[in-house]
């Protein structure tokens, strides 16, 4: 009969601690399950805005990747620069709040 092999039980535990993790603080971003509806309503809201396609792309990208707060700051800058009136900006802001979630 051979010698019994000994193992360190801590090594077995350490192996499992390497997986997972991440987490981090959650931010309000666009709810991807409802992205198509958001796109439809956002395009409808930006129909009569000059350079609406560019504004649509920037807002959608910021709301999806960076968060709704960043998109709101961009929207406020558009209003300050005179590229969008306050009523349209308020409607777009309400859309972003309605179609967002913490993730």
N, C-alpha and C positions, 0 to 999 in steps of 0.2 A: 504494500500500500504506500502511495506517495505522500509527500509532505503536503499538508493543507495550505492552500494559498490564502494569504491574508490580504484584505483590501481595506482601504481607508473609507469609511462610510461618508465622510465629508465630501470626497470627490464626487460621489454619486449625486449629492445634493447640489453641488456647485454647477454641475452640468445643466440643470434645469433652470438656473437663475439667469442664464444668458439669453433666454428666449423671451419674447414679449416686450414689455416695457413700453416706451413711448408715452402715450397719454398726453401730457402737457395741458396747458390751459385751453379751454374750449372758447371759441369765438363764434359770433353769429355770422353764418355764411348761407349762401343760397342752398335751398333744399333740392338736391339733384333729382329726386323722384318727381318733382313738380317743375322741372326746368323748362319743359316744352310749353307749359301754360304761361310761365313767366316770360319766355321769349315772345309769345304771341301778344300778351298784354303790353309788354314793353315796346314792341314794334308799333303797336296801335297807338300808344301814348306819344311816341316820337315821330309820328307820320309827318306833321307839318313843321318840324324843327329843322332848321338848316344844319346840314352835316349830321343828320340823324343816325346814319349808318355807323359813322365813326364813334359817335357818342354811345350808341347801342353796344358796339363791340367793347369799348372801354368799361362801361358800366357792368356788362355781363361778366367780363373777365375779373374785374375787381371784386364783384359780389361773390363770385365762385371761389376764387383762389385766396384773396387777401382778407375779405370779410365785408360785411355790409357797412361797417363804420368807415372803412377806406373809400368805399363807393359813395357814401354820403358826403365825405369831404370833397371828393371830385365833383359831385353834383353842386355843392355849395360854391366851389370855384367857378363852375360854369355860370351860375347865377350872377356872381360878382363881376365876371368878365362880360356879361350881357349876351351870352350865347343861348341862354334859355330863360324864359320868364318864370316867376315864382310859382304860378299855378301848376305849370307842367312839372316843375321840380318837386312840388308837394305830392303830385299824383305818382310820380316815379318813386319817391321816397316811401309812400304808402305801399306801393307794389313790392318794394324790396323787403319791407317789414313783414308783409303778408306771406311772402314766399321764402322765408328764411327759417333756419333752425340753428341751434347750437351744435357745432361739430368740430 
